[in-house]
């Protein structure tokens, strides 16, 4: 497996917290793993603003979803289907978002390893993205095809029909750090902080893993 330097999804990043503490243990992806679908894994995300908050990431070190081949895209869709098969998403739809960049530590992605954020479909982020940026275009991902972009913000909706329907922005200037998380916090967070590094909300990650394992 190709590994990225200083990448938590590859296990090469140093912990953000003091070793030996509960925070350091939960920072390790392996302690928060929920399920594996081929080459894609699900884990409880840190810094949940709404719940559940799940991260889907590739086992191999790709930079962004636009680099994935058909087999990996199929595994990603299988992972989304796995989320819908649980009782944890009341709308029976998913909202996904990605800060995509094909560059290491690119301007859009705080972690340059392909990963999608997954929250319940009631929190649709397509309209907020279109309000923020003028050059938003329709975009989709399926096993057959994926949109083309180098650095981008993507968000879409998934209902189990094997295609993620969304929109993508390619702003000319640098993206705001954790852009979508800032939007979720502003619209739905009820005062919760948006920065997962400063406020990892370990209680929510522990609860999600417990609930997921309970079925």
NUFIDREN-797991 format. One record per residue (C-alpha): residue in one letter; residue number from 1; x, y, z. Coordinates in nm, 4 decimals, m for minus. Example, Ala and Ser with C-alpha at 12.3 -4.5 7.8 and 13.67 -1.06 7.14 Angstrom:
BEGIN
  aa    i         X         Y         Z
   a    1    1.2300   m0.4500    0.7800
   s    2    1.3670   m0.1060    0.7140
This chain:
BEGIN
  aa    i         X         Y         Z
   x    1    0.0000    0.0000    0.0000
   x    2    0.1342    0.3429   m0.0868
   x    3    0.1634    0.5615    0.2214
   x    4    0.1497    0.9341    0.2567
   x    5    0.3933    1.1196    0.4754
   x    6    0.2369    1.2564    0.7949
   x    7   m0.0982    1.0984    0.7115
   x    8   m0.3224    0.9707    0.9936
   x    9   m0.5155    0.7475    0.7520
   x   10   m0.1901    0.5746    0.6572
   x   11   m0.0752    0.5587    1.0185
   x   12    0.2287    0.7793    0.9551
   x   13    0.1120    1.0948    1.1322
   x   14    0.2203    1.1761    1.4838
   x   15   m0.0562    1.1899    1.7425
   x   16   m0.1944    1.5326    1.8191
   x   17   m0.2214    1.4444    2.1861
   x   18    0.0108    1.3212    2.4594
   x   19    0.0913    0.9518    2.4249
   x   20   m0.0785    0.7261    2.6770
   x   21   m0.3880    0.9437    2.7152
   x   22   m0.7402    0.8515    2.5975
   x   23   m0.7108    1.1341    2.3449
   x   24   m0.4020    0.9778    2.1865
   x   25   m0.5655    0.6368    2.1675
   x   26   m0.8777    0.7696    1.9958
   x   27   m0.6706    0.9731    1.7530
   x   28   m0.5505    0.6436    1.6052
   x   29   m0.7811    0.5506    1.3171
   x   30   m0.7753    0.1827    1.4154
   x   31   m0.9489    0.2556    1.7451
   x   32   m1.2400    0.4234    1.5649
   x   33   m1.2888    0.1804    1.2750
   x   34   m1.6520    0.0868    1.2111
   x   35   m1.6444   m0.1328    0.8989
   x   36   m1.4464   m0.2171    0.5862
   x   37   m1.5891   m0.2417    0.2340
   x   38   m1.3201   m0.3687    0.0006
   x   39   m1.0604   m0.0937   m0.0226
   x   40   m1.2680    0.1605    0.1721
   x   41   m1.3012    0.1859    0.5480
   x   42   m1.5434    0.3703    0.7704
   x   43   m1.4433    0.5240    1.1002
   x   44   m1.6039    0.7459    1.3604
   x   45   m1.5006    1.1017    1.2808
   x   46   m1.3463    1.3383    1.5300
   x   47   m1.5120    1.6676    1.6113
   x   48   m1.8716    1.5674    1.5432
   x   49   m2.0953    1.8723    1.5009
   x   50   m2.4016    1.6685    1.4050
   x   51   m2.4371    1.2967    1.4733
   x   52   m2.3589    1.0507    1.3374
   x   53   m2.0386    1.1807    1.1869
   x   54   m1.8472    0.9233    0.9827
   x   55   m1.5363    0.9334    0.7670
   x   56   m1.4945    0.7034    0.4655
   x   57   m1.1350    0.6693    0.3466
   x   58   m0.9359    0.4552    0.1068
   x   59   m0.6876    0.2011    0.2375
   x   60   m0.4420    0.3007   m0.0365
   x   61   m0.3042    0.6516   m0.0371
   x   62   m0.5000    0.8429   m0.2998
   x   63   m0.5159    1.2200   m0.2708
   x   64   m0.8806    1.2708   m0.3670
   x   65   m1.1896    1.0923   m0.4944
   x   66   m1.1212    1.2185   m0.8461
   x   67   m0.8210    0.9811   m0.8553
   x   68   m1.0230    0.6681   m0.7772
   x   69   m1.0736    0.3991   m1.0392
   x   70   m1.4078    0.2244   m1.0946
   x   71   m1.3343   m0.0519   m0.8420
   x   72   m1.2497    0.1933   m0.5647
   x   73   m1.5533    0.4058   m0.6479
   x   74   m1.7655    0.0923   m0.6216
   x   75   m1.6208    0.0205   m0.2778
   x   76   m1.6947    0.3787   m0.1730
   x   77   m2.0571    0.3383   m0.2809
   x   78   m2.0706    0.0063   m0.0943
   x   79   m1.9556    0.1926    0.2169
   x   80   m2.2320    0.4492    0.1715
   x   81   m2.4824    0.1653    0.1313
   x   82   m2.3438    0.0200    0.4538
   x   83   m2.4255    0.3445    0.6300
   x   84   m2.7801    0.3459    0.4938
   x   85   m2.8278   m0.0144    0.6077
   x   86   m2.7929    0.0992    0.9698
   x   87   m3.0490    0.2780    1.1843
   x   88   m2.8259    0.5791    1.2388
   x   89   m2.9434    0.8018    0.9502
   x   90   m3.3073    0.9020    1.0099
   x   91   m3.3638    1.0718    0.6737
   x   92   m3.2597    0.7510    0.4907
   x   93   m3.0297    0.9694    0.2819
   x   94   m2.6710    1.0790    0.3259
   x   95   m2.4949    1.4085    0.2783
   x   96   m2.1280    1.3701    0.1892
   x   97   m1.8584    1.6317    0.1464
   x   98   m1.4943    1.6384    0.0476
   x   99   m1.2165    1.8959    0.0462
   x  100   m1.0337    1.7529   m0.2527
   x  101   m0.6777    1.8210   m0.3596
   x  102   m0.4322    1.6235   m0.5690
   x  103   m0.1448    1.8053   m0.3980
   x  104    0.0149    1.7096   m0.0670
   x  105   m0.1286    1.9457    0.1940
   x  106   m0.3159    2.1225   m0.0816
   x  107   m0.5151    2.4391   m0.0201
   x  108   m0.8467    2.2569   m0.0011
   x  109   m0.7578    1.9490    0.2021
   x  110   m0.6179    1.9649    0.5545
   x  111   m0.5261    1.5954    0.5201
   x  112   m0.4109    1.4917    0.1734
   x  113   m0.5596    1.1418    0.1762
   x  114   m0.8872    1.0670    0.0007
   x  115   m1.1633    1.0830    0.2610
   x  116   m1.5328    1.1671    0.2556
   x  117   m1.7283    1.3109    0.5451
   x  118   m2.0704    1.1494    0.5939
   x  119   m2.3637    1.3003    0.7848
   x  120   m2.7399    1.2581    0.7676
   x  121   m2.9120    1.3743    0.4491
   x  122   m3.1263    1.6288    0.6305
   x  123   m2.8157    1.8502    0.6424
   x  124   m2.7912    1.9272    0.2720
   x  125   m2.4907    2.1470    0.1936
   x  126   m2.5365    2.2009   m0.1790
   x  127   m2.7231    2.5303   m0.1477
   x  128   m2.4782    2.6830    0.1044
   x  129   m2.1881    2.6000   m0.1279
   x  130   m2.3650    2.7691   m0.4189
   x  131   m2.4270    3.0772   m0.2059
   x  132   m2.0625    3.1014   m0.1026
   x  133   m1.9050    3.0522   m0.4461
   x  134   m2.0127    3.1779   m0.7857
   x  135   m1.8603    2.9028   m1.0007
   x  136   m2.0448    2.6025   m0.8577
   x  137   m2.1206    2.3278   m1.1108
   x  138   m2.3177    2.0052   m1.0940
   x  139   m2.1031    1.6999   m1.0318
   x  140   m2.1534    1.3323   m0.9607
   x  141   m1.9703    1.0157   m0.8683
   x  142   m2.0683    0.6627   m0.9672
   x  143   m1.8850    0.3437   m1.0547
   x  144   m1.8976    0.4483   m1.4211
   x  145   m1.7671    0.8047   m1.3894
   x  146   m1.6458    1.0839   m1.1658
   x  147   m1.6175    1.4586   m1.2081
   x  148   m1.2817    1.6105   m1.3053
   x  149   m1.1055    1.8575   m1.0751
   x  150   m0.7663    1.9128   m0.9136
   x  151   m0.8505    2.1240   m0.6090
   x  152   m1.2133    2.1535   m0.5147
   x  153   m1.4968    2.1504   m0.2643
   x  154   m1.7558    1.8810   m0.3337
   x  155   m2.0801    1.7977   m0.1583
   x  156   m2.3618    1.5702   m0.2638
   x  157   m2.6552    1.3554   m0.1641
   x  158   m2.6789    0.9761   m0.1702
   x  159   m2.9979    0.7704   m0.1456
   x  160   m2.8764    0.4213   m0.2338
   x  161   m2.9112    0.4373   m0.6116
   x  162   m2.5359    0.4010   m0.6684
   x  163   m2.4743    0.7614   m0.7691
   x  164   m2.3797    1.0603   m0.5562
   x  165   m2.5448    1.3708   m0.6987
   x  166   m2.3787    1.6925   m0.5985
   x  167   m2.2052    2.0165   m0.6805
   x  168   m1.8403    2.1186   m0.6980
   x  169   m1.6653    2.4524   m0.6558
   x  170   m1.3185    2.5353   m0.7840
   x  171   m1.2451    2.8790   m0.6348
   x  172   m0.9347    3.0566   m0.7604
   x  173   m0.8198    3.1524   m0.4110
   x  174   m0.7382    2.9321   m0.1155
   x  175   m1.0330    2.7626    0.0510
   x  176   m1.1334    2.8424    0.4057
   x  177   m0.9945    2.5831    0.6432
   x  178   m1.2502    2.3094    0.7123
   x  179   m1.5027    2.5024    0.5030
   x  180   m1.7908    2.2553    0.5212
   x  181   m1.7441    2.2011    0.8928
   x  182   m1.7737    2.5755    0.9440
   x  183   m2.0991    2.5759    0.7472
   x  184   m2.2410    2.2787    0.9409
   x  185   m2.1489    2.4435    1.2708
   x  186   m2.3078    2.7719    1.1677
   x  187   m2.6319    2.6216    1.0364
   x  188   m2.6844    2.3161    1.2560
   x  189   m2.4233    2.3100    1.5319
   x  190   m2.6041    2.4924    1.8090
   x  191   m2.2855    2.6592    1.9215
   x  192   m2.0500    2.3610    1.8849
   x  193   m1.7011    2.4500    1.7573
   x  194   m1.6040    2.3545    1.4018
   x  195   m1.2309    2.2862    1.4413
   x  196   m1.1884    1.9115    1.4955
   x  197   m0.8241    1.9492    1.5940
   x  198   m0.9048    2.1822    1.8830
   x  199   m1.2361    2.0181    1.9788
   x  200   m1.2228    1.6477    1.8857
   x  201   m1.5433    1.5575    2.0760
   x  202   m1.4153    1.2169    2.1791
   x  203   m1.7429    1.1376    2.3545
   x  204   m1.9293    1.1412    2.0232
   x  205   m1.6724    0.9110    1.8584
   x  206   m1.6966    0.6630    2.1469
   x  207   m2.0771    0.6721    2.1368
   x  208   m2.0908    0.6149    1.7605
   x  209   m1.8613    0.3140    1.7748
   x  210   m2.0627    0.1667    2.0623
   x  211   m2.3941    0.2261    1.8836
   x  212   m2.2578    0.0921    1.5522
   x  213   m2.1355   m0.2289    1.7156
   x  214   m2.4714   m0.2697    1.8882
   x  215   m2.6412   m0.2886    1.5473
